[in-house]
Amino acid sequence: MHDRLAHTAEHAFIGSLQKLLGQTLRVRKVEHKGAGNTAFIVIPQLDLDTVLEAEYEVNSLIAEGRQVVARTYASLEEAKKQLPSLRANEERIAGEVRVVEIENHDVAACAMDHAGSLQECDFFLVTRVSKSGREYEVDFAVGRQAKEIAVALSARLLKVCGELGANINTLENTARKLRSENESNARKLRALGREKLSGIQPVTNGSITLLKGIFENLADDQLQEFAGEKIADANMVVLIANVGGEMASVVFARNEKMEIDCNRLFSQFAGADGRGGGKPHFVTGVINKEAVSEVLGRIAEEILR
Ligand SMILES: [Zn+2]
């Protein structure tokens, strides 16, 4: 019986979406499972705000107790002639077709069972919206299940407010602010990292130039980016480490025309204190924080020998 109610609410929901979007929608399929229901709607773009507005309207229609009535037409063509906005869930309907109407709201050709009034659905809740290829999946629940999910979601929301120290009325603003602060901090960290990395003093033995340094709390991808840029120079070797937690990230790279086997040297000197690998000219790995200074020193000594 639960499916019948979820299915009827789905008619009302798609009807609301159609009104908001001003177009007849194609619903590829609707799944009704124990854990909830999913409508697969073929549409290039579907905003969350539109979905939420439709959800709101469906609950109003439920409260009004809109009637659900079924009529039979001789054929799908005949039905479409009478009802131009008719939505057909099944494209290949042959012969007689049953049209289900939610009073002054929605008409759809459908052979399944429906509630007699939307009131039976009691409560309609959208629980997830996600895009998958050319269609959107909208998960929803009705009745008691919807209420239980609503209570659980509200509990989770209050806990999120607690974690963020946010007021429930300004939660979205707080989240936006935190994200923008985080992006700004990441930009500052990168600028600082660039400054630190560009301060490395090169060491040379006449034929090889080495850029070696150990840093703390930089962004790991920035080390790789820096090494990638620097090894474009002839005879250049980059050997840098970034200490974050217990392990330091290490990048060991050289100009592609050189002979040094970075892979071999890294495993030889890092030994049991590290792990890593890559190409002979570009190795990334991690080395125990306590050992990293000595390992890098020994690799440098070997290279410049
Ligand atoms: Zn139906």
Boltz pocket constraint, residues with backbone or C-beta under 6 A from the ligand:
constraints:
  - pocket:
      binder: B
      contacts: [[A, 7], [A, 8], [A, 11], [A, 100], [A, 110], [A, 111], [A, 112], [A, 113], [A, 114]]
      max_distance: 6.0
